[in-house]
Every structure is written in structure tokens, then in C-alpha cells.
Amino acid sequence: MPTAPRRVHAALAAALGVGCAWVPGTTPPVTSDDDTAGTSLTDDTDVDETDVQDETDADSDLQPSTCGLEPAAVSDPDPRTVVAGVADVDAFVADLTAFGLAAYRADAPSDVNTMLSPVSLAAFFAAAGLDAQGDTRQALDDALTPTTDLSAWTATLGTWLRDVPAPPAHRHALIQRGAALFYRRDHPPGDAWSTASALIDEEAFPRAFDDVDAVRAEINHYVEQHTACLIPELFGEGDIHAHTLQVLVDALAVIADWRAPFEPGATSPAPFHRADGTTVSAPTMRGPQRVGLGTVTVDGVGLITVLRLPLADPTLAVWIAMPDDAAHGLDGLDAVLDPGVLATLLGAVEDTHAALFLPRFAIDHRPDVMGTVVPAVGLATLTGPTADLGSLCAGCGGLALVVHQATFEADEQGIRAAAATGGTIDDSAAPQLDEVHVDRPFLVLLRDEATGVPWFVGHVGDPTAP
């Protein structure tokens, strides 16, 4: 995965004027010399041809770097308001979890290490379908909200997304998100979509699309700035072209330290047993940790060791589920992982102290969204010429391309994770401690502990793989 710059404390960055002192909970806008690049969704259609600069020089149109910030070391309680135990929130989490696990199951066999973000994928499809009609709307209802109403679910999603990036004086992690529609000036979104987009804080940027490479560079820069610089190029060459009418993106990042960071000097090679029967030597962090630990047996999988690793932010935790059968266990778990099995895993742990041996790992993964995920979750009707996305792009058909990238890195200090989804619409411790060695393929889940939302879900088959 791309190596992000050394992290700099947000307050220190502000004091020294290093880059852009981005504050979690705010959206750094894409700005232009004439202040029209990011306009209100309610008046984008009134932008005059002469009011929007030619985007051939993308660098002059974008904000300074927001890379390199780190979680604040604070002791204040987290001021979260959207938490589990409220009916609307629990229903939202249940549907989002089911969607995310279905997407993960579709992608899991594709590579030795995988990762995707249910949050980014769901927020992207929700944005695309804010004013969807007919069969397209029904497909979104079935895929995203089988037990709830799509409009109410989207409203709860927006409320939760505004709730999680609490101010840095209270937040023990950095959580960053941006969502935007870049549209060709002659294909603006209609009033219905623009009004509904306020539910999930979508920005809108009219562009000429005369120089598609410059537009692609600008959109990639927007994504980079909203993923802590971990995803610098979501769209590749040719993804945005002369027939592209609109580009919709959703980007996010979660950066958090372990509650008890590992001592870097203690990291040393240790064996990791891969599913193919071979063993690799993986840099392995080690040390006493206060963890959640338990075992559970799942039909078709066998015995699974479950770990909950607390982060400094009390509303975030990394979960690991490691089947005892290194050869077939992870494949078996991937095949059956649904909300019920996940609940079984999450309920298996009890707090304890352990001598933990955890490999460092870094995943940078692009699932085949169009080929595997979209059909598997039942959203194929959002693509192609017969799709009806309503006033997002009236008469334009559906999504021509959907791309997703997720990165996840775990080291001695903590975790850094980022994800982005984009789509185009085209014209047509003590000696008595139990030792826990994470030394065979395992599932990884970054979870919002306040509600149960799965931020990221993936697996590691080889922590030494690039």
C-alpha cells in the first residue's frame, strides 16, 4: 500500500502551519480561484459558463495537503450520540452489516489478502440512488435496506457519518470523510436529488470535462485528501473519458492508535502458516495486552479463536477471527460469514490479559465491484442503459463503472485504514499469561463499537504479501 507521511499531531500542525491543519468533523472543500468549484447543491444549475474556471490546471484549484495528521492524545469521553440500543440505529446497523458481509463474501476468494469498506460502498450506492425510480429503487431497497425504509436508513447513515468525526478535543481517532458529485455543466443533478443529497452531505462540483485527464487528476486529488493520502489514484487512465457525464465519489479514512502500542524493538520474525501449507517468516509484534479473547465452534469451519484488540478511541476496536484449521478454515468462514455468524464471533470473547503475537500487515485491495460485488448484492439494475437513477442524471441510464479501493495497515503504533468508492455515469505480559499467536489466515474487522457498524472487513492470508 502507499506509504503515508509521518503522522503529525493536528494541534502541532496548526501551530506550525504545516500543510493544512484539517480538523476531523469538517470537510476540506475543493476551492477554485473564483470560489465556484464547490457550490451549494441547490444552486449548481445556475452556474454560468463564464463563472467556472477551466480545469486544465488542477493544482491551482485544490486545497493544500491534509496528509500526515494523527489522533490527538486526549482523555475526554467521546461525545457520540448515535449509539446502539436505539431502534432506528440498530436497524440501520443490521442492514449495513448484512450488505457489507454479502459484498465481502463475493470478493473474499479473489486474493490472498482482501479488504473492503461496507461504509464507503453503502454510502456510494445510497448517494447514487437518492432519487432512483422503479426497479432501480426496488433493487436498492432490497440490497441496502431489506428490513427498513431506504429514505429513513439513508437519513440515519448521514446522521451517523456526521456523528463519528467528533472534534479532536474529544476524539481519540482521526475519522475523515468526503463525498462529492463532479458533473459536466450541461448535466447537473435535478432538484430532487440535490435536496435529498443533504441527508449524506454530498458536495457538488460543476466541471467542463474538456480535459478529462485534468478532471481525473482533480477527482483523484479530492479522494486523496479525504483518505489521509492513502488512496492517491482511485480512477485510472481511461476511467473518465469524453463521454463521461458525472462522477460520484465517497472517500473515508480511520486512523487510530492501539490502547497499548507495541514496543517497536520487540518486533521480530515469527512463522506464519499459510493456507497452502507453506510457512513464511513475518515481522511479528509482541507484548502483553489487555484484550477480548475467546474461542467458538462454527459449523463447517471448526474451532475459531476470536480476539478483540482495543484502540485508544474507546468506540473503535479491531477484531480478529482465526480458524484453527489453517488450510481450509478461512475459506470456510468466508463462505458462511453472515450477521448471525458474526454475532456468534463477537459474543465469544471475555476481557483478559494475554501475551500477544500479532504480525504487522498492510493490505491494499481493489475488489472487482462490477464483476462480483454488484451482482452478488443484487444491484445489477443500477448499471446499464435501463437503470433509472431519477434526477441524479435524468435520462442518462445507470452506472457505467464502479471502482473501490481499501487499504488497511496495522503496525506497532496502531491502524491506518482508508477506502474510496467511485462511479461514473456515461453518455450511453506475566509468565502466566496465555500466549495468543496470530500465525495463520485470519479475518479482520474494524468495528464501530458504539453502534456495531463494520467500518472495514477483510482477511489476511499472508501478512508478508504486498
C-alpha positions in Angstrom: 0.0 0.0 0.0 1.2 3.6 -0.4 3.3 4.8 2.5 1.8 7.8 4.1 4.0 10.6 5.5 5.0 10.5 9.2 2.0 11.5 11.2 1.9 15.0 12.7 -0.3 15.9 15.6 -3.2 18.1 14.4 -2.7 20.8 17.0 1.1 20.9 16.3 0.4 21.1 12.6 -1.9 24.1 13.2 0.6 25.9 15.4 3.5 25.4 12.9 1.5 25.9 9.8 2.4 22.5 8.4 0.3 21.8 5.4 -3.4 22.1 6.1 -4.5 21.7 9.7 -7.5 19.7 8.9 -9.9 19.3 11.8 -11.8 15.9 12.0 -15.5 16.6 11.6 -15.0 19.2 8.9 -14.9 18.7 5.1 -12.0 20.5 3.4 -13.6 21.8 0.3 -12.2 21.8 -3.2 -11.7 25.5 -3.9 -11.1 27.5 -7.0 -9.8 31.0 -7.8 -13.3 32.2 -8.3 -14.9 30.4 -5.4 -17.4 28.4 -7.6 -15.8 25.0 -7.6 -17.8 23.6 -4.7 -21.2 25.2 -4.8 -24.4 24.6 -3.0 -26.4 21.7 -4.4 -29.4 23.9 -4.6 -27.9 26.4 -7.0 -25.4 24.4 -9.1 -27.7 24.6 -12.1 -27.4 28.3 -12.1 -23.6 28.4 -12.6 -22.9 30.4 -15.7 -20.4 29.1 -18.3 -18.1 32.0 -17.5 -18.3 31.5 -13.8 -16.4 28.3 -13.6 -12.8 28.2 -14.4 -11.3 25.9 -17.0 -9.9 23.0 -15.0 -6.8 22.4 -17.2 -4.6 23.5 -14.2 -5.9 21.2 -11.5 -3.2 22.1 -9.0 -4.4 25.7 -8.7 -7.9 24.5 -8.0 -7.3 22.3 -5.0 -6.7 22.9 -1.3 -3.3 22.3 0.4 -2.4 18.9 1.6 -4.2 17.5 4.6 -1.9 14.5 4.9 0.1 13.5 8.0 -2.2 14.2 10.9 -2.5 11.8 13.8 -5.0 11.1 16.6 -5.0 13.5 19.5 -3.9 12.2 22.9 -6.9 13.2 25.0 -8.7 11.8 27.9 -12.1 13.4 27.5 -15.0 11.0 26.9 -16.2 10.5 23.4 -19.2 12.7 22.7 -21.0 10.2 20.5 -24.8 10.5 20.2 -25.7 7.8 17.7 -25.2 4.6 19.6 -26.7 1.1 19.8 -29.9 0.4 21.6 -32.0 2.8 19.6 -34.4 1.1 17.3 -33.6 3.1 14.2 -29.8 2.8 14.8 -30.0 -0.9 15.4 -32.0 -1.5 12.2 -29.5 0.7 10.2 -26.6 -1.3 11.6 -28.2 -4.6 10.9 -28.9 -3.8 7.3 -25.5 -2.2 6.7 -23.8 -5.2 8.3 -25.7 -7.7 6.1 -24.9 -5.7 3.0 -21.2 -5.4 3.9 -20.8 -9.1 4.6 -22.5 -10.0 1.3 -20.1 -7.8 -0.5 -17.2 -9.3 1.4 -18.3 -12.9 0.7 -18.5 -12.1 -3.0 -15.0 -10.7 -3.1 -13.2 -12.9 -0.5 -12.0 -15.7 -2.8 -10.3 -13.2 -5.1 -6.9 -12.8 -3.4 -4.7 -13.9 -0.6 -5.4 -10.7 1.3 -8.6 -8.7 0.8 -10.2 -5.7 2.3 -13.3 -3.5 1.6 -15.3 -0.9 3.4 -19.0 -1.6 3.8 -19.5 2.0 4.9 -17.9 3.5 1.7 -19.7 1.1 -0.6 -23.1 1.6 1.0 -22.7 5.4 1.2 -21.8 5.4 -2.5 -24.8 3.4 -3.6 -27.1 5.3 -1.3 -25.9 8.5 -2.9 -26.4 7.2 -6.4 -29.9 6.0 -5.6 -31.2 9.0 -3.7 -33.9 9.6 -6.4 -33.8 6.2 -8.1 -37.1 5.1 -9.6 -38.9 1.8 -10.4 -36.9 -1.4 -10.5 -33.7 0.5 -9.7 -35.2 1.9 -6.5 -36.6 -1.6 -5.5 -33.1 -3.1 -6.0 -31.6 -0.6 -3.7 -34.3 -1.2 -1.1 -33.7 -5.0 -1.3 -29.9 -4.7 -1.2 -29.3 -1.9 1.4 -32.5 -1.9 3.5 -34.3 -5.3 3.5 -35.7 -4.6 7.0 -36.0 -0.8 6.9 -37.1 2.1 4.7 -34.4 3.4 2.3 -35.0 7.0 3.0 -35.0 6.6 6.8 -31.9 4.4 6.5 -30.1 7.0 4.4 -31.0 9.7 6.9 -29.6 7.5 9.8 -26.5 6.9 7.7 -26.0 10.6 7.3 -26.5 11.3 11.0 -24.0 8.6 12.0 -21.5 9.9 9.5 -21.7 13.3 11.0 -21.5 11.9 14.5 -18.3 9.9 14.2 -15.8 12.6 13.2 -16.1 14.3 16.6 -13.9 17.3 17.4 -10.3 16.4 18.0 -10.5 17.7 21.6 -12.8 14.7 22.3 -11.9 12.2 19.6 -9.3 9.6 20.2 -9.0 8.8 16.5 -9.0 10.6 13.2 -12.0 9.9 11.1 -12.3 11.7 7.8 -14.9 11.5 5.0 -15.8 13.3 1.8 -18.5 12.7 -0.7 -18.9 14.6 -4.0 -20.5 14.6 -7.4 -18.4 16.0 -10.2 -20.7 16.8 -13.1 -20.5 18.1 -16.6 -22.0 21.5 -16.7 -24.7 20.5 -19.2 -25.7 17.5 -17.0 -26.4 18.9 -13.5 -28.3 16.9 -10.9 -32.0 17.8 -10.6 -33.7 19.4 -7.7 -35.0 16.2 -6.1 -31.6 14.5 -6.0 -29.9 17.8 -4.8 -32.4 18.2 -2.0 -32.0 14.6 -0.9 -28.2 14.7 -1.0 -28.2 16.9 2.1 -29.0 13.8 4.0 -25.5 12.5 3.5 -23.6 15.7 2.9 -22.8 15.4 -0.8 -20.8 18.2 -2.3 -21.3 19.1 -6.0 -18.7 20.5 -8.4 -19.6 21.6 -12.0 -16.8 20.9 -14.4 -16.3 21.4 -18.2 -14.8 17.9 -18.7 -13.0 19.4 -21.7 -9.7 18.0 -20.4 -10.7 14.6 -18.9 -7.1 14.0 -17.6 -7.3 17.2 -15.6 -10.7 16.3 -14.2 -9.5 12.8 -13.3 -6.5 14.3 -11.6 -8.7 16.7 -9.6 -11.1 13.9 -8.6 -8.2 11.7 -7.5 -6.8 14.6 -5.5 -10.2 15.0 -3.8 -10.2 11.3 -2.8 -6.6 11.5 -1.7 -7.3 14.5 0.6 -10.2 12.6 2.2 -8.4 9.3 2.7 -5.4 10.7 4.7 -3.4 10.5 1.5 -3.6 6.7 1.5 -5.5 6.4 -1.8 -3.9 8.8 -4.3 -5.4 7.3 -7.5 -8.8 5.8 -7.4 -9.5 6.3 -11.1 -7.1 5.1 -13.6 -6.3 6.2 -17.1 -9.4 5.9 -19.3 -11.9 5.5 -16.5 -13.1 9.1 -17.1 -13.4 9.9 -20.7 -15.1 12.2 -23.2 -18.4 10.5 -22.8 -18.4 10.8 -19.0 -21.3 13.0 -17.7 -20.9 12.6 -14.0 -18.5 11.1 -11.4 -19.7 10.2 -7.9 -17.2 9.5 -5.2 -17.2 8.6 -1.5 -13.9 8.5 0.5 -13.0 7.9 4.1 -10.2 7.3 6.5 -9.8 5.9 10.0 -6.5 6.4 11.9 -6.2 5.2 15.5 -3.5 4.1 17.9 -3.7 0.9 19.9 -4.7 1.5 23.5 -1.3 0.0 24.5 1.0 0.4 21.5 3.6 -2.4 20.9 7.3 -1.7 21.5 8.9 -1.5 18.1 12.1 -3.0 19.3 10.3 -6.2 20.3 9.1 -6.9 16.8 10.9 -9.8 15.2 10.3 -12.5 12.6 8.0 -15.4 13.5 6.4 -18.2 11.5 3.0 -17.6 9.8 1.3 -20.7 8.4 -0.4 -20.1 5.1 -3.4 -21.9 3.7 -1.4 -23.7 1.0 0.7 -25.4 3.7 3.8 -23.3 3.4 5.2 -21.2 6.2 6.6 -17.6 5.9 8.6 -15.6 8.3 6.5 -12.5 9.2 7.6 -9.4 11.2 5.6 -10.0 14.4 4.7 -7.5 17.1 4.7 -8.9 20.6 3.8 -7.8 24.1 1.3 -8.0 26.9 -2.1 -6.7 26.0 -5.5 -6.3 27.6 -7.7 -8.0 25.0 -11.0 -9.7 24.5 -10.3 -13.3 23.9 -12.4 -16.4 23.4 -13.0 -19.5 21.2 -16.1 -20.7 19.4 -17.0 -23.5 17.1 -18.8 -22.7 13.9 -20.5 -25.4 11.8 -18.5 -26.1 8.7 -15.5 -24.2 10.0 -14.5 -25.7 13.3 -12.8 -24.0 16.2 -12.1 -20.3 15.9 -10.0 -18.1 18.2 -11.6 -14.6 18.5 -9.6 -11.5 19.5 -10.8 -8.0 20.3 -8.0 -5.5 20.2 -8.9 -2.2 21.8 -7.8 1.1 20.3 -7.2 4.3 22.1 -10.5 5.6 20.9 -13.0 3.7 23.1 -15.5 3.4 20.3 -13.2 1.6 18.0 -11.8 -1.9 18.1 -10.1 -4.3 15.8 -11.5 -7.9 15.8 -9.6 -10.9 14.6 -11.2 -14.3 13.9 -8.6 -17.1 13.3 -9.8 -20.6 12.4 -7.8 -23.4 13.9 -7.7 -25.1 10.5 -5.0 -23.1 8.7 -5.6 -24.9 5.4 -9.4 -24.6 5.0 -10.7 -22.7 7.9 -10.7 -19.2 6.5 -12.3 -20.3 3.2 -15.0 -22.0 5.3 -15.5 -18.9 7.5 -15.7 -16.6 4.4 -18.4 -18.9 2.9 -20.7 -18.8 5.9 -20.0 -15.3 7.3 -23.3 -13.6 7.8 -24.7 -11.4 10.6 -25.6 -14.4 12.7 -22.2 -16.0 12.5 -20.6 -12.6 13.1 -22.8 -12.1 16.2 -21.6 -15.5 17.4 -18.0 -14.5 17.0 -18.5 -11.1 18.7 -20.1 -12.8 21.6 -17.3 -15.3 22.2 -14.8 -13.0 23.9 -14.1 -12.1 27.5 -11.7 -9.4 28.7 -8.3 -10.8 29.8 -4.6 -10.2 29.7 -2.6 -12.1 27.0 0.9 -12.2 25.6 0.0 -11.3 22.1 2.0 -12.1 19.0 0.5 -10.2 16.0 2.1 -9.9 12.6 2.4 -6.5 11.0 0.3 -6.4 7.9 -0.7 -4.0 5.2 -3.4 -4.6 2.7 -4.2 -2.6 -0.5 -7.0 -4.2 -2.4 -9.3 -3.4 -5.3 -12.3 -5.7 -5.4 -14.0 -6.4 -8.8 -17.1 -4.3 -7.9 -18.8 -4.5 -11.3 -18.0 -8.2 -11.9 -18.6 -9.8 -8.5 -19.9 -7.4 -5.8 -22.7 -5.6 -7.7 -24.3 -8.9 -8.9 -23.8 -10.6 -5.5 -25.6 -7.9 -3.5 -28.4 -7.5 -6.1 -27.5 -4.1 -7.6 -27.0 -5.1 -11.2 -30.1 -3.0 -12.1 -28.1 0.2 -11.2 -25.9 -0.4 -14.2 -26.6 -0.2 -17.9 -28.9 1.9 -20.0 -32.2 0.7 -18.5 -31.3 1.9 -15.0 -33.3 4.8 -13.7 -31.4 7.0 -11.2 -34.0 9.7 -11.4 -32.9 13.3 -11.2 -29.3 12.5 -10.5 -28.8 12.3 -14.2 -32.2 12.3 -16.0 -32.3 10.0 -19.0 -28.6 9.0 -18.6 -29.1 5.4 -17.7 -27.1 3.8 -14.9 -23.6 3.4 -13.6 -21.1 2.6 -16.3 -18.2 2.0 -13.9 -17.8 1.4 -10.1 -14.4 1.1 -8.5 -13.5 0.6 -4.9 -10.1 0.6 -3.1 -9.4 -0.2 0.5 -6.2 0.0 2.4 -5.6 -1.3 5.9 -2.3 -1.2 7.8 -1.5 -2.5 11.3 1.8 -1.7 12.9 3.2 -1.1 16.4 1.5 2.2 16.8 -2.0 1.4 15.6 -4.0 1.1 12.5 -4.5 3.3 9.4 -7.3 2.4 7.1 -8.9 4.2 4.1 -11.4 3.4 1.5 -12.9 5.1 -1.5 -15.7 4.2 -3.9 -16.2 5.9 -7.2 -18.5 5.5 -10.1 -19.2 7.1 -13.5 -22.3 7.8 -15.4 -21.6 7.9 -19.1 -23.4 9.1 -22.1 -24.7 5.8 -23.3 2.9 -9.7 30.0 3.3 -12.1 33.1 4.6 -15.7 32.6 1.1 -16.9 33.5 -0.5 -15.1 30.5 -1.9 -17.2 27.8 0.0 -16.8 24.6 -2.0 -15.9 21.5 -0.1 -16.3 18.3 -1.9 -14.9 15.2 0.0 -17.2 12.9 -2.5 -18.5 10.3 -5.0 -16.9 8.0 -7.5 -14.6 9.8 -10.5 -12.4 9.3 -10.0 -8.7 10.2 -12.9 -6.4 11.2 -12.7 -2.7 12.2 -15.9 -2.0 14.0 -17.6 1.0 15.5 -18.2 -0.3 19.0 -20.8 2.3 19.8 -23.2 1.1 17.2 -21.8 -2.1 15.7 -21.2 -0.6 12.2 -18.4 -2.5 10.4 -16.0 0.1 9.1 -13.8 -2.4 7.3 -13.8 -6.1 6.8 -11.2 -8.2 5.2 -8.8 -11.1 5.7 -5.1 -11.8 5.8 -3.8 -15.0 4.2 -0.2 -13.8 4.1 0.9 -10.8 6.1 4.1 -10.6 4.0 2.3 -10.2 0.7 2.4 -6.7 -0.8 
